[in-house]
Amino acid sequence: MIELYTSPTPNGYKVSIMLEETGLDYSVHEIDLAKQEQKAPAFLNMNPNGRIPVILDRENDDFVVFESGAILLYLAEKTGQFLPEEPKARSRVIQWLMFQMGGVGPMMGQANVFFRYFEEKIPAAIHRYQHEGQRLLAVLDKQLAGRKYLCDEYSIADIATWPWAVIHEWSGIDINGLVNLQAWLQRMADRPAVARGRNIPQRGSRDDTTRAGQTIIVR
């Protein structure tokens, strides 16, 4: 059993999608970011950085993993899914995973902050992060030319990248003309496990207990 500590954010969705895709049994503990539950001592004992998501693997001596990319790698290795064994193919997937972790996520996250949340609108900052976010999405578009998924076969690179790329409108980023990216976004959205994972934690619920494909809400 995997215990998932998460919130409805792109980084949180990466892990819930992965858990749904792998079919692992897991339980969900929703962390209320507005109430700063991620800064509570019990949570900081698991992740000193005070960020979601975090998993606790009950089947592996209660081993804790934080950082969404590290969690995806851990779950891929645990299940033997969505990460190739062949060294070059494996390296390609990890490269695109790091592209998301170091580029797409941080840049679009900052675009969200300055475009949506910052009370003072700073045009130079908004332009800088929207422009960089759009550039990174164009890189993805080029990589997806002639490919169904980022590294041909569906992988943790796709799982990591989709939750950030799909919110481009919220970041104020236009993807008109990025036809390969648009097709991939829809292809990903059509996967049943992706749709289920993007609804974890369920809206309006607390302490959900989930088995892949089925959610029982404990109120």
N, CA, C and O of each residue as an XYZ file, in Angstrom:
876
protein
N       0.841     -1.201      0.000
C       0.000      0.000      0.000
C       0.875      1.249      0.000
O       1.807      1.377      0.794
N       0.553      2.166     -0.910
C       1.213      3.467     -0.979
C       0.302      4.499     -0.337
O      -0.888      4.552     -0.647
N       0.840      5.314      0.546
C       0.101      6.444      1.082
C       0.574      7.699      0.353
O       1.763      8.015      0.337
N      -0.378      8.402     -0.247
C      -0.084      9.593     -1.031
C      -0.568     10.825     -0.289
O      -1.738     10.926      0.081
N       0.348     11.761     -0.078
C       0.031     13.056      0.527
C       0.082     14.074     -0.598
O       1.136     14.294     -1.194
N      -1.062     14.702     -0.892
C      -1.132     15.482     -2.118
C      -2.166     16.589     -2.025
O      -2.897     16.699     -1.041
N      -2.211     17.401     -3.059
C      -3.195     18.460     -3.230
C      -3.517     18.544     -4.717
O      -2.772     18.012     -5.540
N      -4.625     19.208     -5.073
C      -4.997     19.319     -6.487
C      -4.149     20.350     -7.226
O      -4.620     21.447     -7.528
N      -2.911     19.999     -7.512
C      -1.967     20.842     -8.242
C      -1.303     19.996     -9.326
O      -1.382     18.769     -9.271
N      -0.650     20.622    -10.312
C       0.025     19.824    -11.341
C       1.023     18.829    -10.771
O       1.070     17.685    -11.225
N       1.826     19.234     -9.785
C       2.792     18.289     -9.222
C       2.099     17.137     -8.500
O       2.562     15.998     -8.546
N       0.999     17.439     -7.840
C       0.239     16.378     -7.202
C      -0.365     15.423     -8.211
O      -0.361     14.210     -8.000
N      -0.885     15.963     -9.311
C      -1.521     15.116    -10.319
C      -0.535     14.151    -10.963
O      -0.916     13.048    -11.353
N       0.722     14.551    -11.078
C       1.714     13.628    -11.651
C       1.667     12.275    -10.945
O       1.655     11.224    -11.587
N       1.641     12.320     -9.623
C       1.755     11.083     -8.847
C       0.438     10.325     -8.821
O       0.440      9.097     -8.906
N      -0.682     11.019     -8.706
C      -1.961     10.308     -8.721
C      -2.207      9.660    -10.087
O      -2.765      8.565    -10.157
N      -1.800     10.321    -11.167
C      -1.903      9.703    -12.493
C      -1.025      8.462    -12.563
O      -1.461      7.414    -13.041
N       0.204      8.579    -12.090
C       1.109      7.433    -12.105
C       0.538      6.264    -11.305
O       0.606      5.119    -11.752
N      -0.014      6.535    -10.149
C      -0.586      5.469     -9.329
C      -1.780      4.823    -10.033
O      -1.952      3.605     -9.980
N      -2.591      5.631    -10.681
C      -3.712      5.070    -11.425
C      -3.221      4.235    -12.603
O      -3.777      3.172    -12.879
N      -2.191      4.701    -13.296
C      -1.655      3.962    -14.437
C      -1.040      2.622    -14.017
O      -1.190      1.623    -14.721
N      -0.359      2.601    -12.887
C       0.325      1.379    -12.464
C      -0.621      0.361    -11.842
O      -0.324     -0.833    -11.838
N      -1.760      0.816    -11.315
C      -2.682     -0.098    -10.656
C      -2.326     -0.419     -9.225
O      -2.925     -1.314     -8.627
N      -1.362      0.291     -8.657
C      -0.997      0.059     -7.262
C      -2.137      0.473     -6.325
O      -2.857      1.435     -6.593
N      -2.284     -0.259     -5.241
C      -3.205      0.162     -4.188
C      -2.615      1.370     -3.472
O      -1.424      1.395     -3.159
N      -3.450      2.366     -3.218
C      -2.958      3.543     -2.509
C      -4.082      4.244     -1.759
O      -5.256      4.143     -2.115
N      -3.691      4.946     -0.724
C      -4.630      5.791      0.015
C      -4.187      7.233     -0.135
O      -3.008      7.512     -0.351
N      -5.134      8.143     -0.019
C      -4.875      9.561     -0.264
C      -5.129     10.375      0.990
O      -6.175     10.261      1.629
N      -4.148     11.199      1.326
C      -4.285     12.173      2.404
C      -4.198     13.549      1.757
O      -3.130     13.959      1.303
N      -5.321     14.261      1.716
C      -5.324     15.577      1.093
C      -4.691     16.596      2.037
O      -5.073     16.707      3.202
N      -3.722     17.332      1.514
C      -3.040     18.385      2.266
C      -3.633     19.724      1.858
O      -3.606     20.092      0.684
N      -4.161     20.440      2.818
C      -4.775     21.741      2.561
C      -3.678     22.811      2.554
O      -3.193     23.226      3.606
N      -3.304     23.241      1.370
C      -2.220     24.212      1.239
C      -2.609     25.568      1.812
O      -1.766     26.278      2.360
N      -3.876     25.927      1.687
C      -4.324     27.217      2.207
C      -4.197     27.290      3.721
O      -4.008     28.368      4.286
N      -4.302     26.137      4.375
C      -4.160     26.080      5.827
C      -2.726     25.769      6.251
O      -2.449     25.574      7.435
N      -1.815     25.726      5.272
C      -0.390     25.495      5.542
C      -0.138     24.132      6.202
O       0.785     23.982      7.002
N      -0.965     23.150      5.859
C      -0.766     21.818      6.437
C       0.556     21.202      5.999
O       1.080     20.311      6.668
N       1.101     21.676      4.869
C       2.387     21.178      4.395
C       3.549     21.673      5.249
O       4.679     21.208      5.101
N       3.267     22.613      6.140
C       4.299     23.129      7.041
C       4.167     22.558      8.456
O       4.928     22.925      9.351
N       3.210     21.668      8.649
C       3.028     21.051      9.965
C       4.208     20.136     10.271
O       4.777     19.550      9.351
N       4.593     19.999     11.545
C       5.749     19.168     11.908
C       5.679     17.740     11.365
O       6.692     17.203     10.917
N       4.508     17.123     11.397
C       4.387     15.743     10.923
C       4.715     15.648      9.439
O       5.357     14.694      9.000
N       4.268     16.647      8.659
C       4.567     16.630      7.230
C       6.032     16.938      6.986
O       6.663     16.310      6.137
N       6.582     17.901      7.722
C       7.996     18.254      7.548
C       8.923     17.106      7.919
O      10.061     17.055      7.452
N       8.456     16.196      8.745
C       9.248     15.001      9.052
C       9.391     14.113      7.822
O      10.364     13.370      7.693
N       8.418     14.192      6.921
C       8.494     13.416      5.686
C       9.216     14.195      4.588
O      10.051     13.644      3.872
N       8.890     15.468      4.465
C       9.552     16.312      3.469
C       9.996     17.607      4.126
O       9.174     18.498      4.337
N      11.264     17.732      4.451
C      11.759     18.941      5.115
C      11.512     20.223      4.324
O      11.535     21.317      4.889
N      11.276     20.090      3.012
C      11.033     21.263      2.173
C       9.586     21.732      2.245
O       9.262     22.797      1.719
N       8.719     20.970      2.877
C       7.340     21.402      3.051
C       6.564     21.579      1.763
O       5.857     22.572      1.594
N       6.689     20.619      0.846
C       5.982     20.679     -0.428
C       5.323     19.321     -0.707
O       5.830     18.270     -0.315
N       4.184     19.380     -1.393
C       3.582     18.140     -1.885
C       4.104     17.892     -3.298
O       4.568     18.821     -3.959
N       4.032     16.645     -3.764
C       3.515     15.435     -3.137
C       4.593     14.687     -2.373
O       5.790     14.923     -2.538
N       4.124     13.776     -1.530
C       4.987     12.844     -0.794
C       4.294     11.484     -0.819
O       3.068     11.407     -0.752
N       5.075     10.421     -0.915
C       4.496      9.094     -0.751
C       5.210      8.362      0.380
O       6.380      8.613      0.671
N       4.478      7.459      1.003
C       5.013      6.566      2.020
C       4.674      5.146      1.577
O       3.502      4.802      1.424
N       5.697      4.329      1.374
C       5.511      2.966      0.879
C       5.472      2.003      2.059
O       6.512      1.658      2.619
N       4.285      1.574      2.430
C       4.115      0.665      3.573
C       4.751     -0.692      3.316
O       5.121     -1.391      4.259
N       4.881     -1.069      2.052
C       5.459     -2.373      1.713
C       6.985     -2.356      1.719
O       7.619     -3.399      1.556
N       7.571     -1.190      1.903
C       9.027     -1.055      1.879
C       9.507     -0.342      3.142
O      10.178      0.689      3.080
N       9.146     -0.918      4.282
C       9.587     -0.384      5.588
C       9.194      1.081      5.776
O       9.961      1.864      6.334
N       8.000      1.451      5.311
C       7.495      2.822      5.441
C       8.460      3.842      4.830
O       8.660      4.930      5.370
N       9.046      3.469      3.704
C      10.000      4.342      3.024
C       9.284      5.560      2.467
O       8.232      5.432      1.840
N       9.846      6.743      2.690
C       9.256      8.007      2.257
C      10.013      8.543      1.048
O      11.243      8.518      1.011
N       9.270      9.024      0.066
C       9.861      9.658     -1.108
C       9.167     11.000     -1.331
O       7.938     11.068     -1.377
N       9.957     12.068     -1.469
C       9.394     13.370     -1.834
C      10.047     13.845     -3.120
O      11.011     13.247     -3.598
N       9.518     14.921     -3.673
C       9.833     15.467     -4.993
C       9.147     14.605     -6.061
O       9.386     13.402     -6.158
N       8.291     15.253     -6.856
C       7.436     14.523     -7.788
C       8.228     13.691     -8.793
O       7.842     12.561     -9.092
N       9.323     14.225     -9.317
C      10.121     13.454    -10.268
C      10.741     12.234     -9.634
O      10.782     11.164    -10.241
N      11.228     12.388     -8.408
C      11.811     11.251     -7.690
C      10.750     10.199     -7.398
O      11.033      9.002     -7.443
N       9.536     10.637     -7.100
C       8.445      9.693     -6.840
C       8.113      8.904     -8.103
O       7.910      7.692     -8.042
N       8.056      9.583     -9.241
C       7.771      8.880    -10.492
C       8.836      7.838    -10.795
O       8.516      6.721    -11.203
N      10.099      8.195    -10.599
C      11.176      7.227    -10.811
C      11.054      6.047     -9.854
O      11.224      4.897    -10.257
N      10.761      6.327     -8.599
C      10.624      5.269     -7.591
C       9.495      4.308     -7.968
O       9.668      3.090     -7.917
N       8.354      4.855     -8.341
C       7.210      4.004     -8.682
C       7.451      3.238     -9.978
O       7.024      2.091    -10.109
N       8.134      3.867    -10.938
C       8.461      3.169    -12.181
C       9.378      1.982    -11.907
O       9.187      0.903    -12.468
N      10.363      2.177    -11.053
C      11.285      1.094    -10.724
C      10.607      0.028     -9.867
O      10.907     -1.159     -9.991
N       9.703      0.449     -9.007
C       8.990     -0.502     -8.146
C       8.105     -1.431     -8.973
O       8.005     -2.625     -8.690
N       7.465     -0.868     -9.998
C       6.497     -1.648    -10.771
C       7.048     -2.180    -12.093
O       6.448     -3.066    -12.702
N       8.176     -1.649    -12.538
C       8.683     -2.033    -13.848
C       7.868     -1.460    -14.998
O       7.837     -2.035    -16.086
N       7.205     -0.324    -14.763
C       6.343      0.280    -15.782
C       6.773      1.707    -16.105
O       7.222      2.458    -15.239
N       6.619      2.054    -17.385
C       6.750      3.438    -17.873
C       8.162      4.001    -17.768
O       8.347      5.218    -17.768
N       9.150      3.129    -17.679
C      10.567      3.520    -17.718
C      11.330      2.370    -18.345
O      11.428      1.301    -17.742
N      11.878      2.560    -19.547
C      12.526      1.445    -20.241
C      13.736      0.908    -19.486
O      14.370      1.620    -18.708
N      14.038     -0.352    -19.731
C      15.240     -0.962    -19.152
C      16.465     -0.724    -20.027
O      17.576     -0.594    -19.513
N      16.278     -0.665    -21.324
C      17.401     -0.450    -22.234
C      18.052      0.895    -21.911
O      17.353      1.906    -21.840
N      19.377      0.935    -21.712
C      20.029      2.133    -21.172
C      19.772      3.426    -21.949
O      19.489      4.456    -21.338
N      19.864      3.394    -23.266
C      19.678      4.624    -24.033
C      18.226      5.097    -23.969
O      17.960      6.288    -23.809
N      17.299      4.163    -24.096
C      15.882      4.529    -24.018
C      15.544      5.056    -22.624
O      14.780      6.010    -22.474
N      16.122      4.425    -21.617
C      15.910      4.883    -20.247
C      16.447      6.303    -20.059
O      15.793      7.143    -19.442
N      17.633      6.563    -20.592
C      18.235      7.884    -20.482
C      17.369      8.941    -21.171
O      17.203     10.043    -20.649
N      16.823      8.610    -22.333
C      15.978      9.577    -23.033
C      14.755      9.956    -22.200
O      14.390     11.129    -22.122
N      14.129      8.965    -21.582
C      12.963      9.252    -20.745
C      13.361     10.143    -19.571
O      12.652     11.097    -19.250
N      14.474      9.842    -18.936
C      14.911     10.635    -17.777
C      15.280     12.055    -18.213
O      15.035     13.013    -17.481
N      15.877     12.191    -19.419
C      16.194     13.531    -19.914
C      14.941     14.386    -20.048
O      14.935     15.549    -19.645
N      13.884     13.816    -20.613
C      12.650     14.584    -20.778
C      11.930     14.781    -19.454
O      11.231     15.777    -19.272
N      12.091     13.853    -18.538
C      11.574     14.062    -17.182
C      12.269     15.267    -16.546
O      11.614     16.109    -15.931
N      13.587     15.349    -16.691
C      14.335     16.475    -16.123
C      14.001     17.783    -16.850
O      14.020     18.853    -16.240
N      13.699     17.701    -18.138
C      13.259     18.879    -18.891
C      12.003     19.460    -18.255
O      11.860     20.677    -18.139
N      11.101     18.585    -17.847
C       9.898     19.062    -17.157
C      10.230     19.611    -15.782
O       9.775     20.694    -15.416
N      11.016     18.874    -15.024
C      11.321     19.271    -13.650
C      12.091     20.587    -13.592
O      11.845     21.416    -12.715
N      13.019     20.778    -14.521
C      13.867     21.970    -14.487
C      13.364     23.129    -15.321
O      13.806     24.263    -15.139
N      12.426     22.855    -16.253
C      11.987     23.889    -17.169
C      10.495     24.132    -17.158
O      10.035     25.164    -16.669
N       9.738     23.197    -17.689
C       8.301     23.404    -17.881
C       7.593     23.737    -16.571
O       6.835     24.704    -16.504
N       7.833     22.953    -15.543
C       7.165     23.193    -14.267
C       7.525     24.531    -13.646
O       6.631     25.329    -13.365
N       8.809     24.805    -13.422
C       9.187     26.081    -12.800
C       8.766     27.310    -13.605
O       8.284     28.286    -13.030
N       8.943     27.275    -14.923
C       8.620     28.459    -15.725
C       7.117     28.703    -15.780
O       6.672     29.842    -15.640
N       6.334     27.652    -15.981
C       4.891     27.842    -16.028
C       4.339     28.141    -14.638
O       3.337     28.844    -14.498
N       4.993     27.608    -13.620
C       4.593     27.950    -12.260
C       4.765     29.430    -11.984
O       3.899     30.058    -11.376
N       5.874     29.987    -12.426
C       6.094     31.420    -12.252
C       5.137     32.242    -13.114
O       4.682     33.308    -12.700
N       4.835     31.744    -14.313
C       3.843     32.429    -15.146
C       2.503     32.488    -14.421
O       1.826     33.517    -14.437
N       2.126     31.384    -13.789
C       0.878     31.361    -13.017
C       0.896     32.415    -11.912
O      -0.070     33.155    -11.725
N       2.008     32.469    -11.186
C       2.107     33.377    -10.049
C       1.946     34.821    -10.495
O       1.128     35.556     -9.942
N       2.723     35.234    -11.496
C       2.716     36.642    -11.889
C       1.482     37.008    -12.716
O       1.022     38.148    -12.657
N       0.943     36.066    -13.480
C      -0.215     36.348    -14.327
C      -1.523     36.261    -13.549
O      -2.447     37.035    -13.798
N      -1.605     35.315    -12.599
C      -2.879     35.049    -11.930
C      -2.944     35.545    -10.487
O      -3.966     36.081    -10.058
N      -1.864     35.369     -9.746
C      -1.966     35.492     -8.302
C      -1.347     36.752     -7.707
O      -1.809     37.238     -6.674
N      -0.320     37.280     -8.340
C       0.355     38.457     -7.802
C      -0.589     39.649     -7.843
O      -1.151     39.958     -8.893
N      -0.769     40.325     -6.704
C      -1.663     41.488     -6.690
C      -1.130     42.602     -7.584
O      -1.886     43.233     -8.323
N       0.168     42.837     -7.510
C       0.781     43.853     -8.365
C       1.162     43.222     -9.692
O       1.971     42.294     -9.728
N       0.598     43.706    -10.767
C       0.903     43.171    -12.080
C       2.198     43.803    -12.599
O       2.306     45.021    -12.747
N       3.166     42.940    -12.868
C       4.477     43.394    -13.329
C       4.642     42.900    -14.770
O       5.019     41.748    -14.984
N       4.367     43.752    -15.752
C       4.369     43.297    -17.152
C       5.649     42.591    -17.575
O       5.596     41.593    -18.294
N       6.797     43.095    -17.139
C       8.066     42.473    -17.555
C       8.175     41.048    -17.038
O       8.648     40.166    -17.754
N       7.747     40.811    -15.809
C       7.798     39.465    -15.238
C       6.799     38.547    -15.926
O       7.112     37.398    -16.236
N       5.590     39.059    -16.165
C       4.570     38.257    -16.851
C       5.067     37.847    -18.231
O       4.975     36.680    -18.611
N       5.592     38.809    -18.974
C       6.089     38.518    -20.324
C       7.238     37.520    -20.275
O       7.289     36.592    -21.083
N       8.158     37.700    -19.338
C       9.334     36.838    -19.267
C       8.927     35.374    -19.079
O       9.426     34.495    -19.781
N       8.022     35.114    -18.131
C       7.665     33.729    -17.835
C       6.691     33.146    -18.844
O       6.762     31.955    -19.148
N       5.779     33.962    -19.371
C       4.907     33.454    -20.426
C       5.700     33.140    -21.685
O       5.466     32.120    -22.333
N       6.639     34.018    -22.032
C       7.457     33.799    -23.229
C       8.295     32.533    -23.080
O       8.387     31.739    -24.017
N       8.906     32.337    -21.912
C       9.723     31.144    -21.702
C       8.858     29.896    -21.652
O       9.246     28.846    -22.163
N       7.683     30.010    -21.036
C       6.778     28.862    -21.023
C       6.355     28.471    -22.425
O       6.312     27.285    -22.755
N       6.041     29.459    -23.255
C       5.653     29.173    -24.636
C       6.817     28.562    -25.417
O       6.619     27.659    -26.230
N       8.028     29.057    -25.167
C       9.197     28.488    -25.849
C       9.366     27.014    -25.492
O       9.636     26.190    -26.367
N       9.211     26.678    -24.218
C       9.366     25.296    -23.777
C       8.280     24.403    -24.362
O       8.546     23.255    -24.716
N       7.063     24.919    -24.466
C       5.994     24.138    -25.080
C       6.267     23.929    -26.570
O       5.898     22.897    -27.131
N       6.912     24.906    -27.210
C       7.297     24.734    -28.614
C       8.364     23.661    -28.764
O       8.381     22.938    -29.760
N       9.256     23.550    -27.783
C      10.243     22.463    -27.792
C       9.531     21.112    -27.712
O       9.888     20.172    -28.422
N       8.528     21.024    -26.847
C       7.743     19.792    -26.747
C       7.047     19.486    -28.072
O       7.019     18.340    -28.522
N       6.491     20.522    -28.687
C       5.806     20.341    -29.963
C       6.742     19.745    -31.015
O       6.357     18.847    -31.764
N       7.963     20.250    -31.063
C       8.938     19.734    -32.024
C       9.304     18.286    -31.707
O       9.437     17.468    -32.617
N       9.469     17.964    -30.419
C       9.799     16.599    -30.027
C       8.675     15.628    -30.387
O       8.932     14.464    -30.696
N       7.439     16.102    -30.347
C       6.283     15.235    -30.594
C       5.980     15.043    -32.080
O       5.086     14.273    -32.431
N       6.703     15.723    -32.941
C       6.479     15.557    -34.383
C       6.729     14.100    -34.773
O       7.834     13.587    -34.595
N       5.709     13.443    -35.301
C       5.847     12.054    -35.712
C       5.857     11.066    -34.574
O       6.116      9.881    -34.784
N       5.576     11.535    -33.362
C       5.575     10.648    -32.196
C       4.217     10.701    -31.501
O       3.550     11.735    -31.472
N       3.838      9.572    -30.953
C       2.604      9.516    -30.175
C       2.832     10.073    -28.778
O       1.978     10.759    -28.215
N       4.011      9.763    -28.227
C       4.386     10.248    -26.899
C       5.798     10.800    -26.960
O       6.479     10.645    -27.973
N       6.245     11.442    -25.892
C       7.503     12.180    -25.921
C       8.703     11.330    -26.296
O       9.599     11.788    -27.004
N       8.721     10.099    -25.824
C       9.838      9.192    -26.143
C       9.328      7.970    -26.892
O       9.815      6.858    -26.687
N       8.352      8.182    -27.754
C       7.695      7.138    -28.546
C       6.748      6.298    -27.699
O       5.536      6.327    -27.913
N       7.289      5.547    -26.736
C       6.444      4.774    -25.839
C       6.004      5.639    -24.659
O       6.766      6.476    -24.174
N       4.795      5.434    -24.212
C       4.263      6.167    -23.063
C       5.165      5.969    -21.854
O       5.584      4.847    -21.572
N       5.473      7.057    -21.130
C       6.450      6.960    -20.054
C       6.183      7.998    -18.979
O       5.266      8.812    -19.088
N       7.009      7.952    -17.932
C       6.906      8.932    -16.864
C       7.208     10.346    -17.351
O       6.838     11.313    -16.685
N       7.871     10.487    -18.493
C       8.092     11.828    -19.053
C       6.759     12.461    -19.448
O       6.537     13.647    -19.204
N       5.880     11.677    -20.053
C       4.559     12.173    -20.416
C       3.725     12.464    -19.172
O       3.048     13.489    -19.088
N       3.783     11.551    -18.211
C       3.005     11.704    -16.985
C       3.422     12.965    -16.234
O       2.575     13.662    -15.675
N       4.711     13.261    -16.218
C       5.209     14.445    -15.517
C       4.854     15.736    -16.227
O       4.568     16.742    -15.579
N       4.867     15.719    -17.544
C       4.749     16.957    -18.324
C       3.306     17.377    -18.554
O       2.997     18.568    -18.538
N       2.425     16.417    -18.766
C       1.046     16.757    -19.142
C       0.337     17.654    -18.129
O      -0.299     18.622    -18.547
N       0.407     17.391    -16.816
C      -0.352     18.249    -15.888
C       0.038     19.722    -15.937
O      -0.781     20.586    -15.622
N       1.275     20.021    -16.327
C       1.696     21.418    -16.471
C       1.321     21.965    -17.843
O       0.826     23.087    -17.944
N       1.549     21.191    -18.895
C       1.263     21.689    -20.242
C      -0.230     21.928    -20.453
O      -0.614     22.845    -21.178
N      -1.062     21.116    -19.833
C      -2.497     21.208    -20.075
C      -3.109     22.474    -19.472
O      -4.221     22.851    -19.840
N      -2.399     23.135    -18.550
C      -2.934     24.355    -17.944
C      -2.360     25.612    -18.602
O      -2.294     26.668    -17.973
N      -1.950     25.501    -19.855
C      -1.319     26.632    -20.547
C      -2.215     27.870    -20.552
O      -1.719     28.991    -20.439
N      -3.533     27.676    -20.680
C      -4.421     28.837    -20.693
C      -4.408     29.561    -19.354
O      -4.456     30.790    -19.311
N      -4.345     28.808    -18.266
C      -4.295     29.414    -16.934
C      -3.019     30.241    -16.776
O      -2.998     31.238    -16.054
N      -1.970     29.819    -17.454
C      -0.706     30.558    -17.415
C      -0.701     31.720    -18.404
O       0.250     32.501    -18.432
N      -1.746     31.842    -19.210
C      -1.803     32.906    -20.204
C      -0.950     32.631    -21.415
O      -0.483     33.561    -22.072
N      -0.738     31.354    -21.723
C       0.153     30.969    -22.817
C      -0.671     30.424    -23.983
O      -1.514     29.545    -23.802
N      -0.419     30.950    -25.167
C      -1.131     30.566    -26.381
C      -0.380     29.417    -27.062
O       0.828     29.507    -27.281
N      -1.094     28.342    -27.395
C      -0.446     27.224    -28.094
C      -0.993     27.058    -29.506
O      -0.841     25.994    -30.107
N      -1.629     28.104    -30.044
C      -2.081     28.044    -31.433
C      -0.887     27.754    -32.343
O       0.173     28.368    -32.219
N      -1.082     26.822    -33.245
C      -0.016     26.442    -34.165
C       0.829     25.282    -33.682
O       1.545     24.667    -34.472
N       0.757     24.974    -32.401
C       1.533     23.838    -31.870
C       0.671     22.577    -31.989
O       0.168     22.051    -30.996
N       0.518     22.117    -33.210
C      -0.465     21.060    -33.497
C      -0.065     19.719    -32.901
O      -0.925     18.941    -32.488
N       1.230     19.446    -32.853
C       1.673     18.177    -32.260
C       1.401     18.163    -30.758
O       0.967     17.157    -30.198
N       1.661     19.283    -30.130
C       1.394     19.413    -28.699
C      -0.099     19.289    -28.421
O      -0.504     18.588    -27.494
N      -0.911     19.962    -29.218
C      -2.354     19.909    -29.022
C      -2.880     18.481    -29.133
O      -3.718     18.059    -28.336
N      -2.391     17.742    -30.118
C      -2.832     16.356    -30.296
C      -2.406     15.496    -29.119
O      -3.163     14.643    -28.656
N      -1.195     15.725    -28.639
C      -0.693     14.963    -27.482
C      -1.483     15.282    -26.220
O      -1.798     14.381    -25.442
N      -1.806     16.557    -26.009
C      -2.607     16.937    -24.849
C      -3.932     16.187    -24.840
O      -4.366     15.694    -23.799
N      -4.571     16.102    -26.002
C      -5.849     15.388    -26.079
C      -5.656     13.884    -25.926
O      -6.449     13.207    -25.273
N      -4.588     13.371    -26.540
C      -4.294     11.929    -26.436
C      -4.095     11.529    -24.980
O      -4.577     10.486    -24.538
N      -3.386     12.363    -24.249
C      -3.180     12.107    -22.826
C      -4.494     12.191    -22.059
O      -4.788     11.332    -21.228
N      -5.274     13.213    -22.334
C      -6.537     13.411    -21.622
C      -7.495     12.253    -21.849
O      -8.334     11.963    -20.996
N      -7.377     11.595    -22.985
C      -8.260     10.479    -23.318
C      -7.905      9.191    -22.582
O      -8.688      8.242    -22.594
N      -6.739      9.142    -21.944
C      -6.369      7.943    -21.194
C      -7.210      7.898    -19.907
O      -7.214      8.868    -19.149
N      -7.912      6.805    -19.653
C      -8.767      6.733    -18.456
C      -8.017      6.982    -17.155
O      -8.545      7.642    -16.261
N      -6.798      6.468    -17.033
C      -6.039      6.653    -15.797
C      -5.647      8.107    -15.597
O      -5.582      8.581    -14.463
N      -5.388      8.816    -16.683
C      -5.063     10.247    -16.577
C      -6.285     11.014    -16.084
O      -6.177     11.870    -15.207
N      -7.451     10.700    -16.657
C      -8.678     11.373    -16.217
C      -8.962     11.097    -14.748
O      -9.361     12.003    -14.016
N      -8.761      9.852    -14.304
C      -8.996      9.524    -12.900
C      -7.975     10.219    -12.005
O      -8.324     10.771    -10.961
N      -6.722     10.187    -12.420
C      -5.662     10.772    -11.602
C      -5.802     12.260    -11.430
O      -5.405     12.804    -10.400
N      -6.364     12.935    -12.425
C      -6.537     14.381    -12.328
C      -7.716     14.756    -11.419
O      -7.956     15.935    -11.157
N      -8.432     13.761    -10.952
C      -9.525     14.006    -10.008
C      -9.177     13.508     -8.608
O     -10.064     13.241     -7.797
N      -7.868     13.386     -8.329
C      -7.383     12.965     -7.016
C      -6.561     14.104     -6.424
O      -5.590     14.525     -7.051
N      -6.904     14.621     -5.248
C      -8.055     14.236     -4.431
C      -9.358     14.726     -5.041
O      -9.392     15.743     -5.733
N     -10.427     13.989     -4.775
C     -11.708     14.375     -5.331
C     -12.141     15.725     -4.797
O     -11.881     16.062     -3.642
N     -12.802     16.494     -5.644
C     -13.233     17.828     -5.254
C     -14.182     17.758     -4.055
O     -15.165     17.017     -4.070
N     -13.878     18.524     -3.039
C     -14.767     18.604     -1.893
C     -14.647     17.466     -0.920
O     -15.447     17.367      0.011
N     -13.647     16.578     -1.108
C     -13.492     15.435     -0.209
C     -12.261     15.614      0.653
O     -11.375     16.408      0.339
N     -12.218     14.874      1.733
C     -11.063     14.847      2.615
C     -10.778     13.394      2.966
O     -11.703     12.608      3.173
N      -9.490     13.036      3.034
C      -9.079     11.679      3.385
C      -9.754     10.637      2.512
O     -10.512      9.799      3.002
N      -9.475     10.692      1.211
C     -10.011      9.692      0.295
C      -9.179      8.423      0.375
O      -7.955      8.483      0.494
N      -9.843      7.271      0.308
C      -9.141      6.004      0.204
C      -9.382      5.473     -1.191
O     -10.528      5.305     -1.606
N      -8.301      5.206     -1.924
C      -8.427      4.913     -3.341
C      -7.761      3.596     -3.703
O      -6.659      3.290     -3.247
N      -8.453      2.824     -4.530
C      -7.860      1.676     -5.197
C      -7.927      2.022     -6.669
O      -8.930      2.565     -7.131
N      -6.886      1.720     -7.405
C      -6.813      2.165     -8.795
C      -8.136      1.913     -9.514
O      -8.622      0.784     -9.582
N      -8.700      2.990    -10.045
C      -9.943      2.876    -10.777
C     -11.182      3.006     -9.932
O     -12.284      3.104    -10.473
N     -11.042      3.010     -8.626
C     -12.210      3.102     -7.753
C     -11.879      3.967     -6.553
O     -10.852      3.773     -5.904
N     -12.742      4.912     -6.262
C     -12.497      5.813     -5.139
C     -13.604      5.691     -4.106
O     -14.786      5.781     -4.437
N     -13.218      5.485     -2.858
C     -14.159      5.468     -1.757
C     -13.873      6.694     -0.914
O     -12.759      6.865     -0.420
N     -14.860      7.539     -0.747
C     -14.668      8.781      0.006
C     -15.020      8.549      1.458
O     -16.137      8.145      1.780
N     -14.064      8.805      2.332
C     -14.283      8.676      3.780
C     -14.500     10.079      4.330
O     -13.596     10.913      4.273
N     -15.665     10.340      4.851
C     -15.998     11.694      5.313
C     -15.957     11.752      6.833
O     -16.207     12.806      7.418
